[in-house]
Each structure stands twice: as C-alpha cells, then as structure tokens.
Amino acid sequence: MSRLPLKRRVAYPLAACLVALLAGIFGGSSPAPAAEREFVQHLIGEPVSLDPAKASDVFADQVMWLLYDRLTQLSADGSRMEPALAERWEQSADGLTYTFTLRRNAVFHDGTPVDANAVKISYERQYLAASPFYSAAPPNAYERVLQGLIKEVRVVDSHTVAITLHYQRPHQFAIVSIVSPQALKRFGGHLTRTPVGTGPFRLDRWEGERIVLTPFAESWRGRPKISHAVFVILSDSQAALEGLERGEFDLVRDVPAQRLERLAASPSVRLVKTGGLNLRFLGMHMERAPLKDRRVREAIVRAIDLDRLATHHGRGTMLAARGPLPPGSQGYDPQLRQPTYDPERSRSLLQEAGVATGLTLRLLYNASLEYWSEAVQAIRADLRKVGIGVELLGVRDWKTFHEERKKAAHDLYLFGWAVSTPDPERFLLPLFHSQSSDNFGRYGNPKVDDLLTQARQPMEDARRLRLYREVTRLIGADIPAVFLFHTITFTAHSARVAGLTLNHYGWPLDKLTTVEMR
C-alpha cells in the first residue's frame, strides 16, 4: 500500500540562532516557532463534508469538533451534559421542554453574533421541510432522529431559546452544531467546504490530503495557544503510527492492539484509554439469496470462534460480543446470547438448508485497518472449516468501502459503530430500523421498527429500557449479523503535547484551546 508523504516539521537554523541570541541578551525564553506549534492529527479517511447538517462520518466529526459548538457538550465519560453555547438551562416539570440561556460573548467566524434565531435555524434546517434553509440533498445526517425528537423550537428572546421534545432524550442537544445564518445565506444553504461556526478554529484551507485550521481569536473559549490544527488524511494506519514516533503526527486514534506494547515503551508517545461504547460486527446482506435463509445465518454465527477471536487478536483489548449492545449500555441484557460456537451444528444447518457444499460468500472490509485484516483472516479460516468459502474484498479506505457497499455486490461486510452516551437508541435505531440509511444489510422486522418507535414516546425509563431489551431479543433471534466484539480503544499522542485531555471518542475535550506544544 502506498504511503502519503508527510510534511515534516523543519528547523530554521538562522531563526533559531537569533532567538537564542536575543534570549541570551534579554533573558527569558521565547515561544516555539509557529511551525513547531502546529498540532497535527491523523484522519484515516476523507470527510464527506464539513457541513454538520450533511455529515456524520467520524472523519468529518473530528474536524467539525474544532469548527463548531453545540448548545451543550458531553462530559469526558459521556455521562452528563455540560455547558457549551448555552451557559445554563432549565427543564420543565414534565421533562420535555428545555429553556436555554445563550452566552452573550459568542460570535460566529464571520463576526455575526450567536442568538436564539441562529439556534432555531440550525436545528430546523436539518429536519423541517418548511425551513427556508432546509434541503433534502445531500441527505441530512440527523433528519430522522430530529424529526422524531423535536416538537418545537421557540425563540423566547434574543438569547433564550426553548426546545420542546416528543420524548426525553436531552443528550441529543450535544449532537446539533450551531451554524451562522449569514453564512447559509451567503453560500446558498450549503457549508460543505465553507464551514462557519463558533469553534475555536476556523477553516484556512483544504488542499488534497491536508485540512488546515487557524485559531479563531474571538472564540468564547479563548484563543488557542497553538498556531494551527492540521488534519492529515492517510489511510495507512501503520504509517500514521510510524509518523507519530517520528514527530510527524501529534494525535492518532484507535491504536491497534498489536502496536500498544511498542508505543508504551516509546519515550516520545503517550497512550490514553478512551471509548468502550462500541460494537464491531460482521453484517449480512439480507437480500442476498443464501442469507435469506435463517439457517445459513445461524450456521455462520456458530462457525466463528468469537472468544478466540477476541482473546487472540484483541490482546486484552477486546470483549467477545453477545448481542448488539455493549455491557456499558443501558438496556444491556446479560441473559441475551447469540448462537454459540458449534461447528458441528453449523454443518448440520448448512446441510438442512441445502448448501452444505459450494457456498462462497464475498466479504467487504477496509483493509487499511490492521485489526480488520487480522479478523477477516480468522473469520475466513473458521468458515472454511464448515465448508463455506470466503472471497475477501479488501479496499484501501473508508471512502472506497462505502462506494463498493452501495454497489451491493457483497454478501458480508465488516463494520463498527461507536457512541458517546450509553443510550441504546444510539445503536439500535441507526443499525436495525428498516428505514435507516445506516442499516447497510437491509434488515427489516416490522416488530423491531414498531418497538423502536414506541421507545421514543414519553415514558418512564424502566419501561423504555424493557422495550429496548425486547428489541435486542428480536434482533438476536433474526440474526442479521455476527456480533463480534467490543473494543477498549486507545489513542496515542505525542509527548510534546501538554495539557491534553481526551473525551470518550479520543478527541480533545477542550477543543485544543489550552493545549501547548513543548
């Protein structure tokens, strides 16, 4: 696999000499040159867009995290809401209306002030067809979620906005970024390459594989101390980790287990444990002829030794999955267990289905991820033992993965999902509702759809969680996927970075406003 040449940080001998000379004359120390104060973060794939209404891929999210703010943001562990553009809020007695008081010192990158109308526009453009800034194409990333969640967004006064929900789910206030209405007017309602938010950084340029952000001096969080935040797109994760050790990167997320020991021993690298609310799974394309038969799907699950996969390949960072929810999620049912490893039963099921011989399945996956590549080899070996052939369709990056996925020329696909809060809806609705664009396997069960819809209505948490447990049992019975494992994720950063705290996703909690480069 080819490696993208990285722009190395270079020293400037003459400038360095002058700095040293002046320091010797006048005393004290001088700040590092601007080139040495860049914070360079790795992206394994290219963002689809930098318009928060249109993008929800993890690559765009990492960049937009620095460009935009929401009314609230989640705490580092994802357990509670903390102030962001809203400095405080009040909740109605029924728990369905939140009245937010906005910061008076918040302004957008274009100099216009943040007010309640901007909040109303930013929400409604994503789901309300009557909004003058609504557009259906490209699809809105959170349209379905917000349509079901938001009953009304009401401007109380210039810096007070009230949002009434159909059901209690306040953590969703931390997913909607607030954008400049003036920018929407100027750029025809689309901010894909012209993002204008309130974040501590603004877009300077997006050229090829580099996205460069510059500090926004008027940020309500304060001006960042670094000179630039640079995102380098590089599909080869091994090359990115090597670049981290050479000082070419300052932050690399999702470190593979097989790299942890080496990085832990490196004096130039620090490892931080992040995440845990995730799922890695082998999806099945339910419209492919062999996979329409539940017996074949069960045979696939029973053929794969999940405990060995998690233990051997995870090197202590993986937990074999039992169902679609990780143990840390609300609604997790410890009694739920997908069909257990049983190669003999697998062969019997294939015999009953009339495909004991000659069955070959095509498995699509992102080959740039080391642990994905290891996992597919183990999966293929296990399936071969019961008579199922596997043709591996490895692609070079996530962009190509999704291009190939849309062609539907595969039977199986390896994918992952991660969330920042323990709400089971964040897993179950996007992955298993029949109308969800993230339901890549085209699984559909009217009862599952109905229960997911019911769970969004106002009700006590205990009842809602019972509905989600029933959903997981139905999904487990239908077997639309092999639920492989949950990972304990690690993020690596350069030892020269001071003051860095990471959130649940492995992103800078303070959006790089207080971080310094040693």
C-alpha positions as CSV (number, residue, x, y, z in Angstrom):
1,M,0.0,0.0,0.0
2,S,1.4,3.4,-1.0
3,R,2.2,5.9,1.8
4,L,1.3,9.5,1.6
5,P,4.4,11.6,2.1
6,L,4.0,13.7,5.2
7,K,5.2,17.3,5.6
8,R,7.9,17.0,8.3
9,R,8.4,19.8,10.7
10,V,11.7,21.5,9.9
11,A,14.0,23.6,12.0
12,Y,15.0,27.0,10.9
13,P,18.7,27.4,11.9
14,L,19.1,31.1,11.4
15,A,15.9,31.9,13.2
16,A,16.8,29.6,16.0
17,C,20.2,31.3,16.4
18,L,18.6,34.7,16.5
19,V,16.1,33.5,19.1
20,A,18.9,32.1,21.2
21,L,21.0,35.3,20.8
22,L,18.1,37.5,21.9
23,A,17.3,35.3,24.8
24,G,20.9,35.4,25.9
25,I,20.9,39.2,25.7
26,F,17.5,40.0,27.2
27,G,17.0,36.8,29.3
28,G,13.9,34.6,29.5
29,S,12.6,32.2,26.8
30,S,10.8,32.7,23.6
31,P,7.8,30.8,22.3
32,A,8.4,28.0,19.8
33,P,8.3,29.0,16.1
34,A,4.9,28.7,14.5
35,A,5.8,25.6,12.5
36,E,6.6,23.8,15.8
37,R,3.3,24.9,17.4
38,E,1.2,23.0,14.8
39,F,-1.0,20.2,16.2
40,V,-1.2,17.5,13.6
41,Q,-3.9,14.9,13.9
42,H,-4.4,11.8,11.8
43,L,-7.5,11.1,9.8
44,I,-7.8,7.6,8.3
45,G,-10.4,8.8,5.8
46,E,-11.5,11.9,4.0
47,P,-14.5,13.8,5.3
48,V,-17.6,13.8,3.1
49,S,-18.5,17.4,4.1
50,L,-17.8,20.0,6.8
51,D,-21.5,21.0,6.9
52,P,-22.8,19.5,10.2
53,A,-26.3,19.0,8.7
54,K,-24.9,16.8,5.9
55,A,-22.1,14.9,7.5
56,S,-21.9,12.4,10.4
57,D,-18.9,10.3,9.4
58,V,-16.2,10.1,12.1
59,F,-13.7,11.8,9.9
60,A,-15.8,14.9,9.4
61,D,-16.8,14.8,13.0
62,Q,-13.2,15.1,14.2
63,V,-12.6,18.2,12.1
64,M,-16.0,19.8,12.9
65,W,-15.4,19.3,16.6
66,L,-13.0,22.2,16.4
67,L,-15.1,24.3,13.9
68,Y,-18.5,24.3,15.7
69,D,-20.1,24.3,19.1
70,R,-23.4,22.8,20.2
71,L,-25.8,24.1,22.9
72,T,-24.2,21.5,25.3
73,Q,-21.4,19.0,25.1
74,L,-21.0,15.7,26.9
75,S,-18.6,15.2,29.8
76,A,-15.4,13.2,29.1
77,D,-17.1,10.0,30.1
78,G,-20.3,10.8,28.2
79,S,-22.5,10.6,31.4
80,R,-23.8,14.2,31.6
81,M,-24.4,17.4,29.7
82,E,-22.1,20.3,30.3
83,P,-22.5,24.0,29.1
84,A,-21.3,25.0,25.7
85,L,-23.1,27.7,23.7
86,A,-25.8,27.5,26.3
87,E,-24.3,28.7,29.6
88,R,-27.3,27.3,31.6
89,W,-30.8,25.7,31.0
90,E,-34.0,24.9,32.9
91,Q,-36.1,21.8,32.4
92,S,-39.9,21.8,32.6
93,A,-41.8,19.7,35.1
94,D,-42.7,17.0,32.5
95,G,-39.0,16.8,31.4
96,L,-39.9,17.7,27.8
97,T,-39.1,21.4,27.4
98,Y,-35.6,22.8,27.9
99,T,-35.1,26.5,28.0
100,F,-31.5,27.5,27.2
101,T,-29.8,30.8,28.0
102,L,-27.1,31.5,25.4
103,R,-23.7,33.1,26.1
104,R,-23.6,36.8,25.2
105,N,-20.0,36.7,24.2
106,A,-20.3,34.0,21.5
107,V,-19.8,35.1,17.8
108,F,-19.5,33.2,14.6
109,H,-16.4,33.1,12.5
110,D,-18.0,35.7,10.1
111,G,-18.4,38.1,13.1
112,T,-22.1,37.8,13.4
113,P,-23.4,37.2,17.0
114,V,-24.9,33.9,18.2
115,D,-28.6,34.4,19.1
116,A,-31.7,32.3,19.6
117,N,-32.7,32.7,15.9
118,A,-29.4,31.1,14.9
119,V,-30.2,28.1,17.1
120,K,-33.7,27.7,15.7
121,I,-32.3,27.9,12.1
122,S,-29.5,25.4,12.8
123,Y,-32.0,22.9,14.2
124,E,-34.8,23.3,11.8
125,R,-32.7,23.2,8.6
126,Q,-31.9,19.6,9.4
127,Y,-35.4,18.2,9.7
128,L,-38.2,20.7,8.9
129,A,-39.0,20.9,5.2
130,A,-40.7,24.3,5.8
131,S,-37.5,25.9,7.0
132,P,-36.0,28.3,4.3
133,F,-32.6,26.6,4.8
134,Y,-33.8,23.0,4.6
135,S,-32.5,20.8,1.7
136,A,-33.1,17.1,1.2
137,A,-30.0,16.6,-1.0
138,P,-27.4,15.6,0.1
139,P,-29.4,13.8,2.8
140,N,-29.4,15.3,6.3
141,A,-27.4,13.2,8.7
142,Y,-29.8,13.5,11.7
143,E,-33.1,14.2,9.9
144,R,-34.8,11.1,11.0
145,V,-33.6,11.4,14.6
146,L,-34.6,15.1,14.9
147,Q,-38.0,14.6,13.2
148,G,-38.9,12.1,15.8
149,L,-37.4,14.1,18.7
150,I,-38.1,17.8,18.2
151,K,-41.7,19.0,18.7
152,E,-40.9,22.8,18.6
153,V,-38.0,25.2,18.7
154,R,-39.2,28.6,20.0
155,V,-37.3,31.9,20.3
156,V,-38.1,33.4,23.7
157,D,-35.9,36.4,23.3
158,S,-32.6,37.2,21.6
159,H,-30.5,35.0,23.9
160,T,-33.1,32.5,25.1
161,V,-34.5,29.5,23.2
162,A,-36.9,26.8,24.3
163,I,-36.9,23.4,22.7
164,T,-39.8,21.0,23.3
165,L,-39.2,17.3,22.8
166,H,-41.6,14.5,21.9
167,Y,-39.7,12.3,24.4
168,Q,-36.9,12.7,26.9
169,R,-33.5,12.5,25.3
170,P,-31.6,15.6,26.3
171,H,-28.2,14.2,25.3
172,Q,-29.2,14.8,21.7
173,F,-28.7,18.6,22.3
174,A,-25.0,17.7,22.2
175,I,-25.1,16.5,18.5
176,V,-26.6,19.5,16.7
177,S,-24.0,22.1,15.8
178,I,-25.0,25.8,15.5
179,V,-24.1,27.5,12.3
180,S,-24.1,31.1,11.0
181,P,-27.4,32.1,9.3
182,Q,-25.5,34.7,7.4
183,A,-23.2,32.1,6.0
184,L,-26.1,29.9,5.0
185,K,-27.5,32.9,3.0
186,R,-24.1,33.7,1.5
187,F,-23.3,30.1,0.4
188,G,-26.8,29.0,-0.7
189,G,-27.5,26.9,2.3
190,H,-24.5,24.6,1.9
191,L,-21.4,24.7,4.1
192,T,-19.6,21.6,2.8
193,R,-16.3,23.5,2.0
194,T,-17.3,26.8,3.7
195,P,-17.9,25.9,7.3
196,V,-18.8,28.9,9.6
197,G,-19.3,28.1,13.2
198,T,-18.2,29.4,16.7
199,G,-15.5,26.9,17.4
200,P,-12.0,27.9,18.5
201,F,-10.7,27.2,15.0
202,R,-11.8,28.2,11.5
203,L,-11.0,26.6,8.2
204,D,-8.0,28.1,6.5
205,R,-7.6,25.6,3.6
206,W,-8.5,22.1,2.5
207,E,-6.0,21.0,-0.1
208,G,-5.7,17.4,-1.1
209,E,-4.9,15.3,2.0
210,R,-4.4,18.3,4.3
211,I,-7.1,20.3,6.2
212,V,-5.6,23.3,7.9
213,L,-7.4,25.2,10.6
214,T,-6.3,28.5,12.2
215,P,-7.2,29.9,15.7
216,F,-10.3,32.0,16.0
217,A,-9.3,34.9,18.2
218,E,-12.8,35.8,19.2
219,S,-13.8,32.3,20.4
220,W,-15.8,32.4,23.6
221,R,-13.5,29.7,24.8
222,G,-10.4,31.9,24.4
223,R,-7.8,32.0,21.7
224,P,-6.0,28.7,21.3
225,K,-2.2,28.7,22.1
226,I,-1.2,26.6,19.1
227,S,-0.6,28.1,15.7
228,H,-2.6,25.7,13.6
229,A,-4.6,22.5,13.9
230,V,-3.8,20.3,10.9
231,F,-5.6,17.1,9.8
232,V,-3.6,14.8,7.5
233,I,-5.6,12.1,5.7
234,L,-3.7,8.9,5.5
235,S,-5.5,5.5,5.0
236,D,-2.4,3.5,6.2
237,S,-2.8,3.4,10.0
238,Q,0.6,1.7,10.4
239,A,2.3,4.6,8.5
240,A,0.4,7.1,10.7
241,L,1.8,5.4,13.9
242,E,5.3,5.4,12.5
243,G,4.8,9.1,11.7
244,L,3.7,9.7,15.3
245,E,7.0,8.2,16.6
246,R,9.0,10.4,14.1
247,G,7.2,13.5,15.3
248,E,5.1,14.0,12.2
249,F,1.8,13.4,14.0
250,D,0.6,14.6,17.4
251,L,-2.6,12.5,17.7
252,V,-3.6,9.1,16.3
253,R,-6.8,7.4,17.3
254,D,-7.7,3.7,17.5
255,V,-4.3,2.3,18.1
256,P,-4.3,-1.4,17.1
257,A,-3.7,-3.8,20.0
258,Q,-0.5,-5.2,18.3
259,R,1.0,-1.7,18.5
260,L,0.4,-1.0,22.1
261,E,3.5,-2.6,23.6
262,R,5.8,-0.8,21.2
263,L,4.2,2.6,21.7
264,A,4.0,2.2,25.5
265,A,7.8,1.8,25.5
266,S,8.4,4.9,23.4
267,P,9.5,8.0,25.3
268,S,8.0,10.2,22.6
269,V,4.5,8.8,22.8
270,R,1.7,8.8,25.4
271,L,-1.2,6.3,25.4
272,V,-4.7,7.2,26.7
273,K,-7.5,4.7,27.1
274,T,-10.7,6.1,25.5
275,G,-14.1,4.7,24.4
276,G,-15.7,1.4,25.2
277,L,-19.3,2.0,23.9
278,N,-18.8,0.3,20.6
279,L,-19.6,-2.7,18.5
280,R,-17.7,-4.5,15.8
281,F,-19.8,-6.8,13.7
282,L,-20.0,-8.9,10.6
283,G,-23.0,-7.7,8.8
284,M,-25.1,-9.9,6.4
285,H,-26.8,-8.6,3.3
286,M,-30.2,-9.9,4.0
287,E,-31.3,-9.6,0.3
288,R,-28.6,-12.0,-0.9
289,A,-30.2,-15.4,-1.8
290,P,-28.2,-17.7,0.6
291,L,-28.6,-15.3,3.5
292,K,-32.4,-15.1,3.3
293,D,-32.4,-18.5,5.0
294,R,-32.0,-18.0,8.7
295,R,-30.4,-21.4,9.0
296,V,-27.5,-20.2,6.9
297,R,-27.1,-17.1,9.0
298,E,-27.1,-19.2,12.2
299,A,-24.6,-21.5,10.6
300,I,-22.2,-18.6,10.0
301,V,-22.5,-17.4,13.6
302,R,-21.9,-20.9,15.0
303,A,-18.9,-21.4,12.8
304,I,-16.9,-18.4,14.2
305,D,-15.0,-18.8,17.4
306,L,-15.7,-15.4,18.9
307,D,-13.9,-16.0,22.2
308,R,-10.7,-16.9,20.4
309,L,-11.1,-14.0,18.0
310,A,-11.4,-11.5,20.9
311,T,-8.7,-13.1,23.1
312,H,-6.1,-13.9,20.4
313,H,-6.4,-10.9,18.2
314,G,-7.5,-8.4,20.8
315,R,-4.5,-9.0,23.1
316,G,-6.6,-8.0,26.1
317,T,-8.4,-5.0,24.4
318,M,-11.5,-6.9,23.1
319,L,-14.5,-8.5,24.7
320,A,-16.5,-11.1,22.8
321,A,-20.0,-9.7,22.0
322,R,-23.2,-11.4,23.0
323,G,-25.6,-9.2,21.2
324,P,-25.9,-5.7,19.6
325,L,-25.3,-3.7,22.8
326,P,-22.0,-3.5,24.8
327,P,-22.2,-4.2,28.6
328,G,-21.9,-0.4,29.4
329,S,-25.0,0.4,27.5
330,Q,-28.4,1.0,29.2
331,G,-30.7,-1.8,28.2
332,Y,-27.9,-4.4,28.0
333,D,-29.4,-7.8,28.7
334,P,-26.8,-10.2,30.3
335,Q,-29.1,-13.1,29.5
336,L,-29.0,-12.4,25.8
337,R,-26.6,-14.6,23.9
338,Q,-26.3,-15.1,20.2
339,P,-25.9,-18.7,19.0
340,T,-22.7,-20.1,20.5
341,Y,-19.7,-21.6,18.7
342,D,-20.6,-25.0,17.5
343,P,-19.0,-26.1,14.2
344,E,-20.9,-29.4,14.1
345,R,-24.2,-27.7,14.5
346,S,-23.1,-25.2,11.8
347,R,-22.5,-28.0,9.3
348,S,-25.9,-29.6,10.1
349,L,-27.7,-26.3,9.5
350,L,-25.9,-25.9,6.1
351,Q,-27.0,-29.4,5.3
352,E,-30.6,-28.7,6.2
353,A,-30.5,-25.5,4.1
354,G,-29.2,-27.4,1.1
355,V,-25.9,-25.5,0.9
356,A,-23.5,-28.0,2.6
357,T,-21.1,-27.6,-0.4
358,G,-20.3,-25.0,-2.9
359,L,-21.3,-21.9,-0.8
360,T,-19.0,-19.0,-1.3
361,L,-19.6,-15.6,0.2
362,R,-18.0,-12.2,-0.6
363,L,-16.8,-10.3,2.4
364,L,-16.2,-6.5,2.1
365,Y,-13.9,-4.7,4.5
366,N,-11.5,-1.9,5.0
367,A,-8.0,-3.4,4.5
368,S,-6.2,-0.3,5.8
369,L,-7.0,-1.3,9.4
370,E,-4.7,-3.9,10.7
371,Y,-7.1,-5.5,13.2
372,W,-9.8,-5.7,10.5
373,S,-7.3,-7.5,8.2
374,E,-6.4,-9.9,11.0
375,A,-10.1,-10.5,11.9
376,V,-11.1,-11.4,8.3
377,Q,-8.4,-14.0,8.0
378,A,-9.6,-15.6,11.3
379,I,-13.2,-15.4,10.1
380,R,-12.4,-16.9,6.7
381,A,-10.4,-19.8,8.3
382,D,-13.3,-20.6,10.7
383,L,-15.9,-20.5,7.9
384,R,-13.8,-22.7,5.7
385,K,-13.8,-25.4,8.4
386,V,-17.6,-25.8,8.0
387,G,-17.5,-25.7,4.2
388,I,-18.2,-22.0,3.5
389,G,-15.8,-20.3,1.1
390,V,-15.0,-16.7,1.6
391,E,-13.8,-14.3,-1.1
392,L,-12.1,-11.3,0.6
393,L,-12.9,-7.9,-0.9
394,G,-10.4,-5.6,0.9
395,V,-10.5,-1.9,-0.1
396,R,-7.9,0.8,0.7
397,D,-10.0,3.2,2.7
398,W,-13.5,4.0,4.1
399,K,-14.4,6.1,1.1
400,T,-13.9,3.2,-1.2
401,F,-15.6,0.9,1.2
402,H,-18.8,2.9,1.1
403,E,-18.6,3.2,-2.7
404,E,-18.4,-0.6,-3.0
405,R,-21.0,-1.1,-0.3
406,K,-23.5,0.8,-2.3
407,K,-23.0,-1.5,-5.3
408,A,-24.3,-4.4,-3.1
409,A,-22.0,-6.9,-4.8
410,H,-21.0,-8.5,-1.5
411,D,-22.7,-10.8,1.0
412,L,-20.9,-9.9,4.2
413,Y,-19.3,-6.7,5.4
414,L,-17.1,-5.9,8.4
415,F,-18.2,-2.7,10.2
416,G,-18.1,-0.9,13.5
417,W,-20.2,1.5,15.5
418,A,-19.3,3.8,18.4
419,V,-21.3,6.2,20.5
420,S,-20.6,8.7,23.3
421,T,-23.6,8.0,25.5
422,P,-25.0,4.7,26.9
423,D,-28.4,5.3,25.4
424,P,-29.3,2.1,23.5
425,E,-31.2,4.1,20.8
426,R,-27.8,5.3,19.5
427,F,-27.0,1.7,18.5
428,L,-30.4,0.1,17.7
429,L,-32.2,2.8,15.7
430,P,-29.5,3.5,13.1
431,L,-28.3,-0.1,12.7
432,F,-31.5,-2.0,12.7
433,H,-34.5,0.2,11.8
434,S,-35.6,-0.8,8.3
435,Q,-35.6,2.8,7.1
436,S,-32.2,3.8,8.5
437,S,-29.6,4.8,6.0
438,D,-27.0,3.1,8.3
439,N,-28.8,-0.3,8.1
440,F,-26.4,-1.5,5.4
441,G,-27.6,-5.1,5.5
442,R,-31.2,-4.0,4.7
443,Y,-32.5,-5.9,7.7
444,G,-36.2,-5.3,8.3
445,N,-38.6,-6.5,11.1
446,P,-41.9,-4.6,11.5
447,K,-42.0,-5.5,15.2
448,V,-38.5,-4.1,15.7
449,D,-39.5,-0.9,13.9
450,D,-42.6,-0.6,16.0
451,L,-40.8,-1.1,19.3
452,L,-38.1,1.4,18.4
453,T,-40.8,3.9,17.6
454,Q,-42.7,3.2,20.8
455,A,-39.5,3.7,22.8
456,R,-39.3,7.3,21.6
457,Q,-42.5,8.3,23.2
458,P,-42.7,9.9,26.7
459,M,-42.5,7.2,29.3
460,E,-40.6,6.0,32.4
461,D,-37.0,4.9,31.8
462,A,-37.7,1.4,33.2
463,R,-40.4,0.8,30.6
464,R,-38.4,2.3,27.8
465,L,-35.4,0.0,28.6
466,R,-37.7,-3.0,28.7
467,L,-38.7,-2.1,25.1
468,Y,-35.1,-1.9,24.1
469,R,-34.4,-5.3,25.7
470,E,-37.2,-6.8,23.7
471,V,-35.7,-5.2,20.5
472,T,-32.3,-6.9,21.2
473,R,-34.0,-10.2,21.7
474,L,-35.8,-9.9,18.4
475,I,-32.6,-8.9,16.6
476,G,-30.8,-11.8,18.3
477,A,-33.5,-14.2,17.1
478,D,-33.3,-12.9,13.5
479,I,-29.5,-13.0,13.2
480,P,-28.9,-10.1,10.8
481,A,-25.2,-10.1,11.8
482,V,-22.5,-11.8,13.8
483,F,-21.8,-9.5,16.7
484,L,-18.0,-9.9,17.0
485,F,-16.6,-7.9,19.9
486,H,-16.4,-4.6,21.8
487,T,-13.1,-2.9,22.0
488,I,-11.3,-0.9,24.6
489,T,-9.8,1.8,22.5
490,F,-6.5,3.6,22.9
491,T,-5.5,7.0,21.5
492,A,-1.8,7.9,21.1
493,H,-0.4,11.4,21.3
494,S,3.0,13.0,21.2
495,A,4.8,13.6,24.4
496,R,5.5,17.1,23.3
497,V,1.7,17.9,23.7
498,A,1.0,19.5,27.2
499,G,-2.5,19.9,28.7
500,L,-4.3,17.5,26.5
501,T,-7.5,15.8,27.9
502,L,-9.4,13.4,25.6
503,N,-13.2,12.7,25.6
504,H,-14.9,9.4,25.1
505,Y,-14.2,9.5,21.3
506,G,-10.5,10.3,21.8
507,W,-11.0,14.0,20.7
508,P,-9.5,16.9,22.6
509,L,-12.1,17.7,25.3
510,D,-11.2,21.4,25.4
511,K,-11.1,21.6,21.5
512,L,-7.4,22.4,21.8
513,T,-7.9,25.8,23.4
514,T,-5.5,25.2,26.3
515,V,-3.1,22.7,24.7
516,E,0.5,23.8,24.4
517,M,3.4,22.3,22.3
518,R,6.6,21.8,24.3
